[in-house]
Amino acid sequence: MSENIYALRSWMYAHKDSTGKVTDEFLNGAEIFMYQAGQTPLTKETGKMFCPCRKCKNTKFAASDTVWKHIVNRGFTPHYYIWFNHGEGDNRNEASGSNHVENVRNRDEPHLPSESVIQENHMLDHDRMHDMVTDAFRETTSVIEEVENVEGPNLDAKRFYEMLAAANEPIYEGCREGLSKLSLAARMMNIKTDHNLPEVCMDAWAELFKEYLPEDNLCAESYYEIQKLVHSLGLPSEMIDVCIDNCMIYWGKDAELLECKFCKKPRYKPQGRGRNRVPYQRMWYLPIKDRLKRLYQSEKTAASMRWHAEHDQKEGEINHPSDAKAWKHLNNVYPDFASNPRNVYLGLCTDGFSPFGMSGRQYSLWPVFLTPYNLPPEMCMEKELLFMSILIPGPKHPKRSLDVFLQPLIEELKELWSTGVQTYDCSTRTNFTMRAVLLWTISDFPAYGMLSGWTTHGRLSCPYCMGSTDAFQLKHGRKTSWFDCHRRFLPINHPYRRNKKHFRSKRIVRDTAPPYLSGEEIEKDIDYYGGQSTVVKGGNWHNPPNMPNGYGTQHNWHKKSIFWELPYWKDLLLRHNLDVMHIEKNFFDNIMNTLLNVPGKTKDNKNSRLDLPALCSRIELHIMNDGRIPVPIFRLSAQAKAALFKWVASDVKFSDGYVSNLSRCVDHQGQKFSGMKSHDCHVFMQRLLPFALAELVPKEVHEALAGNK
């Protein structure tokens, strides 16, 4: 396989020209594909193959003529550069073909082969864990056997392939192809997880299989053996004891301590003599190095890990993080890292959730995920390629102690940056030193404060304006307001800067936007104010008496984040990203609750009207002398509310899976929307709001909400 498979087969996605005509380049390439796919034993015998068009996506088994028509009319399914289902880098087709020949000769049932192929494909889809580990073995060995004078796997990769080969031996002599000790173990673990079965039950099933299968079978005799087999695949996990108050973790130099070095509370629960010691709390850590190495040991992902450097970028468009300024800035600052396209670019994401739902007991569980951005857009978000690295236990919210749990990951990231790890790339059949960089974090606004160390509440909560904010306290509402703080970001000659009527009354804005601070400047500020590391001071140290000098008045730094330990963190152009879906939901809730005048939720309340005269010149909204509150033009009438709810409940239809059933979110009795998820709010704002209120509110209100003007 060529190193730059994307360049050789770029014709696959040059389907039509600007006039909509299928290109000659595509037709010539498609003929080559059909010829190669037609050489597989299965296609030679049946005249059928998997259809790789955009609609069928290799899930339908069709005649060659039908496949040709689908390809010409629809084009190829995205990112099918390596033709796995058509005899390339895979021996499944040959096996299926031989099985088919035998079936036809013995049974004369022409439809049976395609059903068996589809059934096998269904089993493979159902067994994701088995796919994950066997893809590397099957594809890599087939490629290495075909090519001479290639560089062999390093010792670690060779050990993995040998172990995988042993685990993939048939579970007993004469069994159906594909049934191995590994596939059975993976399937049993899948069933245990899906149905929440206890280990005693799994032991019983293992004994049953061992007893009923033919003698000398390789079936595991207990669930413990199954765990050992899966663990030997080299994807380990660690359970690390945690202080009951989240002060520290018993890891590294502190692994042998018996009590917390900060709060002095014991590590273990009191137990009787002879019993195993049980810690009060544990976290789970899944090392990232081995998982990244596996991406290069499977040919399905190995070549794709260079996509970020080999794809064609359209000028002025950002279709992938590698097209963005932050990515290019890092490459310019560290050209030695960028010189190897196989180095890995990562993003970190975290958020908390309650595993017991809204009705269960209070419990906050925080997973930390890492995403490799080397892959194409359609692969980046596949759940198999989102690596959970840390699982922070509950029931307590980690709050400002989050850095305590990130220690193992940060140490591993530092190692991956400085020294890297030896990795075997099966797509090029070479060994190389893989390095990795953490580009940024992604979170909602509260979690941003936990990750960055900048408190996200109070007057100084804006992480861009920082100490130069124009925020102020509302006298009656008793909340911080950022009303009219945006005009300073406009061009200096913008007419809105001199507008005294439509913003804050009688106010002209001459201030410029706050200066952009580099990473080095931010780190110097943190050190200047005395920001302390959570790891050094303990997870519960960041309380008001211990805050840095000037906290809440000059700055909002409550700690020095653990991410500053990464040697490149200060050089990143963009260190933290906010999850727009969370922000959009809050924005949607505030808009709809105000339009619908939901009691206790609307922003148009008595206190806001009392604060209005000091801020705005909108006399028509001021409270009257007799205490009456004028009705604003943006508030929906009873008839308008009824029409809106009826329309959403009865007339709004979307494709299955596009959005929740919005009719269930309509609360006719409470005259409001409830139970809407973040994605539902996103769809409502982007697809419905631009025209939903066109006939229900005045034109100027509709244009402001719809963004039409």
C-alpha positions, 0 to 999 in steps of 0.5 A: 500500500502506498504511503500517500493513499489519499493522493493516489485515490483522490479521484474517489471524491472528485465525483462531479465537476462544477456542472454536475457531470461525473468526471472522467477521472472518477469513471476511470478510477471506478473501473479500476475499483470494479476490476479489483473487487471482481477478482475476489473469490466471492464475487467471481462465484456469485457476481455480487459484492458489498456496495460502497456507495454513499447510501449503502456504505458497504452494508448491502450485498448487490450484483456488480452491475447494481454496484456500478450504477450506485457508485456512478450515481452516488459516489463512494462512501466517505473515507473508503480509501482502503478497500477492506470489503473488496479484497484489500488488506483483509482475508475475510472475502477469501474465506467468505468466498470459499465458504460460499463455493462449498455451500453452493456445491453441497446445497444448491441454495443461491441465496444462502451465501449472501445471508451468511455474509450479512450475518457474519457482518452483523456479528462483527458489528455487534462485537466491537471489542473483538474488532478493535483488537483483531483488525490490527492482527489480521490486516497487519500480518497480511500486509507484512507477509505480502511485502518483502524487505520491510521493517519489522515491528518493534519488540513491544508491537511484536509481542502484541501481535504474537499474543494476538495470534495465540488468542485468535487460534480456533476455540476448538478444532473444526469450529466455524472460522472466526470463533476464537478464545479472544472473540468469545472473551470479548463477546462475554464481556460485552454481554456482561456490560450490556446486561449488568451480570454479576461475576458469579453468573459469568463464572457459571457461563464460562464453566458451562461453555467449557463443559459442553464444547468439545474436549481440548477447547480453549474456552476460559474456565472463569471470568477471571481468565477472561479478564486476564486475556483482555488485560494482556492486550496491552490496554491497561487501567489503573485504580488509584486511591483518593483521599476521602475529601479529594485532597490528594491521590495516593500515586507516585511518591505518595503511593505508600502513604496510609493517611492524607498528607493534608487533612490527615484522614485515613486512607482505608476504611476500618477492617477486621484482622485478616481482611483486605484493606478497602480505600474510602475512594478510588479513581480510574486512570486509563493510560493513553500511550498504549491506546495511541499506539494501537491506532498505528497498529491497525491499518484501518486507522494507521494511514488515517492518522496522517490525514491532517497533513495530507488533506487538501485545505480550501482557502478561507474554510475551516473543515478540520482543526488542522485548518485553524490558526491555533493548529498552524501557530503550534506548528510554526512555534515547534517545527520539529514536532510538526515535521512528523505528521504521525505525531498526535494532536489531542483535545481534552473534554470533561463534564460532570453528570449524575448516573442516577438521573434527576430522581436519584440521589445526588452524585457527581461523576466526571469522565475525562476524554481525549480525542485524537485530531489527526483523523478525518472529521468523520472519524474524530467523533466516532465513539470507538476513537474517543478515549476515556482517560480518567473517571473521577468518582463521586458523590462529591463534586470535584470543584477546585480539586480537579487538578488532583485527579489530572496528575497521571494524565499530565505526567504521561502527556509530558513524557509523550511530548519530551521523549515520545514512545516507540510505535510501529506504523503498519501502514508504512511498515516502519517504527518511529518515535510517536510524540503527542501534544494537548492542543486545548480543552473543551468544557462548559463555562463552570468546568472552564473555571475548574480547568483554567483556574479562573473563577467563572462567577462574580464581576471579574468572571469574563476570562477575556476582559479580566480586571479591565471589565465594565461589568457592574452590580444591579441595585435592585436585581443584586446581580452582576450585569455585563449590559453594554460591555460589548461596544468597546470591541467595535471599531473605533469609528463605529456609529454605535459607540456614539449612540446614547439612546439604544444602549446605556443612557447618555453614554458614549464608549471611547474605550478600546478592547482589552489587550490580548495576553499571551500565554507567557504574560498570563503565567507571569500574572498568575505567579505575580498574584501568588496563584498556587498549585492544587497538587502542592497545596491540596484539593481543599486549599483554594478557599477564601482565606487562602486566595491570592492577593487581589482576588475578586478585585484585580483578578479571578485567579484562584489557582495555577492550573496543572496544565501550566506544567506542560512545557508548550502550554504557554505557547498555545494560541488557544488553550480552552474552548467553551462548549457552545451547546451548553451556552446555547441552551442557557440562551434559549431558556432565557429567551423563551422564558422571557417571551412566555413570561414564565413566573420565576424564570423570566428576566423581565421582572419587577427588579429589572424594571426598577433598575431600568430608569438608571440604565436606559431611556426606554420610558415606555417600560418604566414602572408607572406611578400607580405601581403598574408594570407596562406590558413589553412588546416582546411578551407573547399574548395568551393567544400567541402562546396557544398558537405557538404551543399548538404549532410545536405540538402538532405541526412541527415534524423532523426526521427520526433521530434528528431531534427529540419529540418536541411535542412532549416538551410542551407544557400547556398547563405551565405555559412553557417548554420543559425537558428540552436537551441541549440539542433540542434547544440548538435545533429550535434556535437554528431551525424554528426560531427564525420564522416561528415568531414571525406572526406572533410578535412585532416585526422589529422583535422578530428580526432581532430574534431571527437575525434577519436584520 
